[in-house]
Amino acid sequence: IDVGHFIEEPGATSARGRPELDFNRDLAVEIESAARRDGLRTMLIGYDGFMSQLARRTAGAAGAGFLLSVHHDSVQPQFLETWEYDRVERPFSDRYSGFSLFVSRKNAAVKRSLSCASAIGEALRHAGFSPSLYHADPIPGENKPFADRRNGVHYYDNLIVLKTARTPAVLLEAGVIVNRDEELKVQSEETRKRIAAAVAQGIERCLTRF
């Protein structure tokens, strides 16, 4: 389980000013716990925030049956507005919400990657979560074609952590943290546990097929 981003580049900033890395760490720990309860052996990669070289992350996952990279989402700059929170003007966008999943057609095990991504997306939908879908929009910075629209899966062929992995690999954007409501939801322990349980269930179902 790869914790997306690192201290020097902590990813997106939430509507209330929290770095994405913190969200990623919290959710990755929950996913690890849920996966272990489901009988899967797991390892966290990049939790300490010091693993800046993406190739080291995929190398660290060598020999694993599956690699999940955990992230939280933002939007393109033109969709950002500003609001005042804690006496600071901060960017936000309530335009989009939901999860998304990405696979690379350059991954050595793309069929298995896609199968696992679809299984995770299906489990998330059944748990009450909805795919965001906006990453397929034909605009600069997006334009990631659907691999499985129903389950929120897109192709992102040149994403390093996906294309260089020697194992099936999927990147999860668990929610849009510049969305003010969704930020609070994904930050709550209850929602994290629901997401984690669904993700672990999807992975377990996928891995038992092969």
N, C-alpha and C positions, 0 to 999 in steps of 0.2 A: 504494500500500500504506500504509494508515493505521496508525500505531503507537498502539494504544489507551492512553488516559489521559495525564496530564502530571505534572510534578514535584510541584505542590501537592496533587494528588489522584491518587496513584499506583496506585489500584485496590486489588484484594485483596492481602492479605498471606499469603505461603505458610506452610506448617506450620513451616518453619525461620526465618521472619522476613524473607524476601526480598520486596520489593515487586513487584507484578505488572508494573509498567512495565518493569522490567529484563528479565523473561521476554519481554514483548512486543517490546522492541527486538531482543533476540537472535534471536527467531524471524522477525521481519520482515526482517531482513538476510539470513537464510538463504532465505526465500521469494523475495526480490528476486534473489539469485544464481541460484536454481533457475529462476526465470521467465526471466531473461536467457539462461540456457543453452538454454532451450526456444524462444528467438527472440522473446520478448515484450519490448516497451519498458516500462520501469517508472519509478516515482518514489516515494520515501518521503515521507510526510507525518507531521509531528509527532515525528520522531526525536529532536530536541533536547530534548523535554520541556517546551517553553514554549508550545505551542499549546493554550490553555485554552478557546477558543471553538470549539465543535463546528461551527458554521456555516462557520467559516474552513476547516475540514478538507474539507467537501464542496465548498466553493467552489474549493479548491485542486485538487480532482479534476475540475473541469469540463473537458470535452473529452476525457477519458479514456474508453476503451471499457468499463472495469470498475473498481469500487472494492472493495477488500477491507480490512476493519478487523480487526486482529489483537489478540486478547485471550486471557487465561487465566482460569479459572473458580474460583468458590467455591461455598458452599452457604448455605442459609438459617440464621440464627443458632441455631435450636433444634436443629440437627444437629451443632453444634460441641461438642467436648470439649476438655480441656486436657492437655498433656503438658509435661515439662521438657526443653528443648533448650538447650544452651550456658548452663545455669544460669538460664534464663528460662522462666517459664510461658507457653506459647504455645497458641493455639487450633488445632485440627485437626479433620478429619473424614475417616475412611477409608470412609465409607458409599457414596460415589459416585466414579466415574471416567469418563473418556472425553471425546470431543469433542462439540461441538454447533455448529450453524450457524443463523443467523437471517436472515430477510428481512422486509421491511415491505410490506404490501399498499397502503400509501400512497406507495410509491416510483413514480416515473414510468415505470419499466420493470420492473414486478413479474414478468412472465412470464420475462423474460431473467434477472432476479435469481434466481428460483427454479430455472431451468435450470442456472445456474452453481453455486448452492448444492448442488443434487443431484449435479452432476458432481464437485464437490470432495468431498462426503461419500462418494460411490462410490469415488473414488480413494483416500481415506483408509482405507476398509474393505478394499479390495484390498491395501493396504499393511500390513494387520494391526492397524489401530486400530478401536476400537468406539465407537459413539455412546453418550452418557451417558443420554439419554432422560428424565431426571428433571425437566427444565424444563417438561414437560407435566403434571406432577402437579397436581391441583386443590387447591392450598394457596396462601395469601397469599405474594406475591413470585414465584411461578412461574406456572402456568396458561397457558403459552405453547403454543397448539395446534400439532399437527404439520402441517407442509406436506408432508413426505416422511419418514415415520417410519423407513423402512428405512435412509435415508442421514443420519438425525439432523438433519433440517431443521425448524425451527419458525418460526411467524409471530411477529414482535415489532413490531407495527404502528407504535407511537409512539416507537421508538428514533430519536433525532434524526439520527444519522449515516446511518441507512438511509432514513428518510422524506424527508429534505431533499436527498439526493443527486440530481443531474441525470442520473446514469448508473446502470446496473445496479449494485447494491450488496449485499454480503453481510458479515455479522459472523461471525467464527470464534472460538469458545472452544476453544483447542487441547487443553486438559487441565485437570484439577481440581487446583490447586496447594495446596489445604489437605489433600489426600490425601497422606500422607507418602511412599508409594511412587511415586505419579504425579509428585509434585514432583521427585523425583530423576530420573525418566525424562525428563521434558520439559526438564530442565536439562542433560541430557547432549547433547553435540554429535552423537552418532550418531542419537539420536531426533529432534533438531531437523532434521537433514538429511533423514531419512525423511519427517517431516511436510511439510517444505518441498517435497520432490520430488513428493509426492502432491498437494499443494495446487496447485503450478504445473501439473502434468499436468491436473488437473481444470479449471483456468482455461483452459488452452490448448485443451482439447477443447470447452469451452463456447463460447469465442469463435469457433472455426472453424465453428460451426453457424450463425452469424448473418452 
